[in-house]
Amino acid sequence: MTRRISGERKTAFYLGTVLMIVGGLLFASTFVTFIANFGDFTNFESNARSQMVRALAGMALLVAGGFLRGVGARGLAGSGIVLDPGRARKELEPYSRMAGGMVKDALDELDEDLVAGPRERVVMIKCRTCRKLNEEDSKFCQECGAEI
């Protein structure tokens, strides 16, 4: 399985991002124009039509950019356009590896071995006579035999 994302997918991802930014700006410009022309009803029908076209075009660019960005990020099979589980697994492998790496980092911070189970904490008692460490349930020292 490959660990690299192809140049075509990167291009699609970045192109989708640019389309989303342009679409967002285009959509937001309708509100700016509305606020700037508030109360001015000259040429109202033409301005309303222009704002409607910009808003719809902005929404269309947002949707198209999001779709293109998703395909670029996950690939055709990984995003479900092409129904091929083997190819989808291959295309999603870099993201699966990244997610697994993040989980591994979190488990390393936990400081527990999940395969062997949680480590038992051992309490040791120091003998007053010889200073040897003994298990907590010991009644007598394992070294000198003194009572604990």
Secondary structure by P-SEA (a helix, b strand, c coil): ccccccaaaaaaaaaaaaaaaaaaaaaaaaaaaaaaacccccaaaaaaaaaaaaaaaaaaaaaaaaaaaaaaacccccccccccaaaaaaaaaaaaaaaaaaaaaaaaaaccccccccbbbbbbbbbccccccccccccccccccccc
